[in-house]
């Protein structure tokens, strides 16, 4: 249920998405939400989810393939 709500935020209310992800990260199906974020071009959110899923290579690939603004939060995370 949390994953579907996050998917709806990605589609209709992207400004609320990051706060929702941070509050409910343990309850989300991360691979499904990553797919939704990439589908709606939310690169920063996808990178954040990849790092929490311990997929650092995919996070780096997403930064290179998507918008470079996604790189800043990932770099500041470390």
N, C-alpha and C positions, 0 to 999 in steps of 0.2 A: 504494500500500500504506500509506503514512504517513497519507494522508487518511482511508482507511477505519478505521485504528486510532484516529485522532482522533475520528472519528464514533462509534466504540464507546465511547471515553472520555466523550464528551458524553452518551451515553445511560446508561452504567452506572457510570462512575467520574469524575464531574465535578470532583472535587477534584484529580485528576491532569492535567486537561485543559490548564490554563494553562501549567504547566511543560513539557508535551509540545509545545505550540504554540511556545513561546519557543525550545526547543531545535531544532525542525525547521521553522521558518517558511519556509525556502527550498524545502523539499521538498513542501509542502502545496498542494493545489488549494484556494485560498482561497475562491472563490465557493461551492464545494460544502460546505466546512466552515462558512461563514457560514450557509448554509441549515440545516445540522444544529444549529448553536448557537441559531438563532432558533426552530427547531422544538421544542427542549428548554428554551427560556426562559433561556439562558445569555447574558444581555444584555451583561455585561462582556466576555465572550470575543468576542462578535460585534463590539462596538465596537473592541476591540483589533485584530481582523482587518481591519475596514474601514479603520482608520488605516494599517495596513501595506500595504493594497491601494490607498492614496491616494484613498479614497472618503470624504472628510471630511464631505460633505453627508449621505451615508447614515449615517455614524457619529452625526451630530447628530440625524437623524431617529430612529434607533434609541434614542438616549438619551431623546428626548421620548416615543416610543411605548412603550418598555419601562420597566423599573425605573430609577428615578433613581440608584441606586447605581452604575449603569454609567457615569455621568458623571464620577465622581471619578477613576478611573484615566486617562481620556482627558484630563481637564484637567491632571492632574499630569504627563502625558506631554510637555507643552510647556513 
